[in-house]
Amino acid sequence: MTANVDLIALKIHGDERGSLVALGNGHHLPFDVKRVYYIFGTKEGVSRGFHAHKKLTQLLIAVRGSCRITCEYNNKKEEYILSRPDEGLQIDGLVWREMHDFSSDCVLLVLASDYYSEADYIRDYQTFLNEELHD
């Protein structure tokens, strides 16, 4: 799988009562979802992530608040601010990711293409760099 990171606009449905974003396998999602989780209550100054996945695809959405995501792949490093519930960050393949600067009200929703598997994680940065060279 080629490593790639993209910001994706999510379609908003709404009227005077408010807004809704609907996501479903085969509809408005670029991959089938097997796992959903969310990160919240992250203390001030705490960063998360610091790992890569060998094959997993994820879509990260700040459904409330904001955070900064750093992604490193293909010999480049990019930063993204997630602060809108109608925008997701899709991360495919061998991408080192770090999550920083969580607002106190941040709820970061993550949709994943597969179930949790420790074997898919690379938690050591040097190992990631070595894998990236051979990918």
N, C-alpha and C positions, 0 to 999 in steps of 0.2 A: 504494500500500500504506500502510495506517495504521500509524504507529509504535506499538509496544507492547512491554512487557517483563513477563514472568511467571516466577515460580518454579514449577517443575513437579516433582512427586514421581514418582520412577521406581520401578517395582515390583521388589521384592527377592524372589528365589527362593532358598531355602536350607534347610539342615538343620544337623545337628551338624558336618558337614564344612566349612561355610563358606557364603558368600553369593555370588550372581550376579545381575547386572542385564543383561537381554537387550534390545537395541534393534534394530529392523528397519523398513525402509520398509513402511508400511501396518500395522505392529504396534508399539504403544507409542511411536510418534513422531508429532508433529503435522505433519510435513512429510517429503517425500522427500529423502534425503541423496545429494548428489553428490560431496561432498568431506569428508574427515576429516583432522584434523591435531591435534597436541598440542604444548603449550608446556611446557618443563621446563628445569631448570638455570638459572633466572633468578637473577641475582646479587642480594644484599641491597641494598635501596634503589632498585632499578631498577623503573621503571613501564613499562607497554607500552600498546598500543592507540593512543589519541589519534587516532581516526578515526570515521567513520560510513560506513554502506553505504546506497546509494540504495534497493535492493530486496532484498538478501539477508536470509534468515532463518538464525539460528544458535542452537544449543543448546550452552551451556558447562557442563562438568561437571568439578569438581575430583575426579578419581579418586583422588588422593592429596594430602595436605596441604591448604593453604588459600590463598585470595587474596581481595582486596576488589575488587568491580567497581562503578564509578560509571557510571550511565547518565543521559543528559540527552535529553529528548524532550518534545514538547507543552508547552513552557515549564515543565517541572519537572525536578528532579534527584533521583535516588534512588541509594542505595548498598545493595549486597548482599554478604554474606560467603558465599563458596562454600567449604564444608569437609566436605561429605558426598558420597560416591560414588552415593548414591541420590536426589540432587536436582540438577536442571539449571536453568539460567537461559536462557530462550528470549528472544531479541532479534529483533524483526521490524521491518523498514523503517528509516526515517531516525532512527537513535538514535546519538548521540555516546557512545562507550564508552571508558573508561580502566580499566586493570587495575593494581592497586597491592598492596603488602604481601604479596608472595609468600612463603610459608614456604619454607625451604631444600629441603624435599622435595616441593614442589608439582608436580603433573602436571595441567595443565589441558587436558582433551580438548574439542575443538570439532568439532561436526557442522554442516555448512553445506548450504544448499539448492541451491547452484550451484557451478560450478567457479570457480577464481580468475579475476577480471577486474579489472584496474586501473581500468577505466572505471567500475566500481561504487563505488569508494572516494571519499570526501571526506576529505582529510587536513588541510585548513585549517579551523580552528574558525570563523572569520568567514564563510567560504563555507557551512559547515554552518548557521550562524544565518540567513543569507540564504535558503538553500534551505528551511529549516523555516518561514520566514515565508510562502513561496510554495507550500508543499505543501498 
